[in-house]
Amino acid sequence: MTRRNIDLASYPRKDHFEHFMAMENPFANVTVRVDITDWIRWLKEKEYPFFLTFQYAVSHAVNRIPEMRQRIFEGSILEYDFTDPSWTVPAPDGTYRYCNVNADQPLEAYLEEGKRKQAKAALSEGLTEEGDVLGLLFTTCLPWIDFSSVVMPYHDRTFSNTSVSWGKYTRETYPALEDGKLVEKEKITIPVQIMVNHALADGRHIAAFFENLDKELKRMTDGEI
């Protein structure tokens, strides 16, 4: 993971950056229902773990957007070449530990590392993430709740780690015509929320994330990952 400094003098969003940095709450939170009908069938065929595999798709969807790899640091902006996901792992005492993994590698290698690190993190004594925390992508899951919106915690207005959460997936049936016959089909969706600091990213970047996520999930089902 490497990073570079962005020259604010030539930064095209300099005025926007200063505008939102003057706000008490410069964050944008958006929740969208994502269709995972084909993806979850593929997942079950592969017998891959839901959380880690979905997180892989989320990580690559985020990292394709430079603005979501940017971070605010001491009044300036840093841009990372790749941001690895960091998430919470349940601990035996009912609390949790932080865990992070390299997502910039093939899926199978990532899953192997993720499983190993989760098992280690669950038994660790410390809570703090490893390495450069500023360069992490924060992810979390609420598998018990089919939420319509969520607001994530943050330290202060300079907090700039892109944060993504997802909830419980749900099934719904709908009528459709196939070969002239009325049939009942199933659709599976999951709520996905993203939080960005508006000083760095706008609505078009958020829209790009959800477009990228759809593409990443399709790439998996098509066997391209």
N, C-alpha and C positions, 0 to 999 in steps of 0.2 A: 504494500500500500504506500504510494507516494502522493505528494501534494505539491501544489504550486500556489504562489501568491498572485492574486488578481490586482492589476493596477487600477485603482479606483478612478484615477484621472481620465482614463480612456474607457472605463466601464460603461456600457450603454444604459444600464439601469441605475446609475449613480443617484439620480434624483429620486427614483422610486425607493432605493435602499435607504436614503436619508429620511424620506417621508415616513416609511413604516417603522424605522428605528426610533422615531419620536413618539410612537404610540405605546400605550400601556400593554395592549394585547395585539401584537402584529401577526397573529397566527390565523391560518385558513384551515378549516376542517371540513372534509367532504366525505360522505358515505354513499356508496353505490352498490346495488345488488349485482353481482357478477354471475353469469351463467356458467356452471361447472358440470353440466349434464354429461357431456362426452368425456370430459377430463376425469371425473370420478369413476366412471366405468373403466377407463384405461388404468387408473390408479389401482383399482381392486384387482384387475387382471395381473398387474405387475407386482401386487402385494407390497407396494411401497408405503411408508408411513405418511399419513395425511399432512401433519404439520410441517415436517421438514421439506417435503416435496413441494407443497404450496409455497412455503417460504422461499424456496429456490426460484420459483417463477416470479414472486414478488421482488426478490433481490435484483434479478436481471431486468425486470420492468423498470425499477427505480434507476438502476445504474446506466440505463440508456439515455437518461436525461441529465445533462451536465449541471443544471441548476439544482438538482436534488442531491448532487455530490458536493455542493458548495457549503461552507460553514463560516460562521461569523467568529472571528478571533481577534480580540484586542482592537476592535474598531475597523479591522480589515476583513477581507474575504479570502478564504483558502478554497481551492478546488482539488478534491481527491480524484485519483484515476479510477478507483473502485472502492465502494463502501461495503464492508462485510456486515451481515445481520447479527444482531445481539438480541437475545430473548430470555425469558424467565423459565427456569426448570423447577418443578416441584421438589421440595426437600422432604426427608422423612419426618421432620418435626412440624409439618403443616405450613411452613413458610416457603420461600423460594430462593434460588440462586441465579445469578446471571451467567449466561453462556454465549460465546460467539464462535463463529466458524467461517472458514474461507469458502465463499460461494463462487469465486472466480476459478472454477475447476469443473471437470465433467461431473454430471449428476451422480453417477455411482460413487465416485471418490468423495464427493461432498456428503452424500448420505452416510457413508462409512465413517467419515470424520465427525459428522454431526451426532450420530448415535454414540460414538465413543466419548465425545466431549460432554454430551448430556449426562451420561452415566457418571462421569468424573465430577461435573459441576454439582450434581445432586448431593454428593457427599462432601463437598468442600466446606470450609469454615468461613471463607470470605464471601462478600456480596459483590465486590467491584469487578467490572469487566476487565479483560486482559487488553494490553496494548493501548493504542491511541483511541481513547473513547470518543474524541471529537470526530473521528473518521468512521464511526459505526452507523449503521442503519438500525433503528430500533423497531422491533416487531413484537407483536403479542397476539394472543388468541383468547377469545371468550367462548369456548365451545359449548357452554351451557345456555347462551343467550342469543336469540335472533334479534339483534338490535337494529334500530333504524338510524341511530346517530350515536356518537361518542366523542368526548373531549378528553384529550390526553394531558397528563401533567407536564409541567415544564419549570425550569429553574427561574428564568427571568426572560426579558424580552430578547436577549441575545441568543437564546436557545435555538439551535438551527439543525439539529439532527433530524432528518426526515424520519417520520414515525408512521408505521402502518399496522393496523389491527384488523382482525377478521373474527366473525362470530360463528354461530351455529348454522349449518346449512339446512335448508328446508326443501321439501318436495311438494310440488303441486301438479295437478292433472288438468289438462285442457282438451277440448274437442278439436279434431283436425280431420281433413279429408285426405284419404290415401286411396288412389285408384278408384275414385268415385264413391268410396265408402267412408262413413263417419266412424272414426276411431278415437280412442282416448290415449293421449300421449302424456309423458311425464317430463317435467322440467325441474332441475335442481339448481338452486341459487344460494349464494352466500353473501352476507353483508361485508363489504371491505371498506375500511375507513383510512384516510390518509391525512396527516397533518404536516404542513410545511410552514416555514416562516415566510410571510408575504414579502419581506424585504428581499428575498432571494428568488421566490417562485410565484408565478401567477396562475390564473385559472387554466390557461392553455397548457401549462406544464402538468397540472393535475389531470386534465383531460388526456394528455399524452400518456400519463402513467396507466390509466385504465385501458387505453387502446393497446399499450405495450403488454399489459397483463393478459388481455384476451389473446394476443399473438403468442405469448410465451406458453400459455396453456394449450393452445392449438398446436404449437410446435411439438409439445410433449406427446399429445394424442396422435400426431402424424408421424411420430418416431424420429423427429429431427433433432432431439436432444438425447 
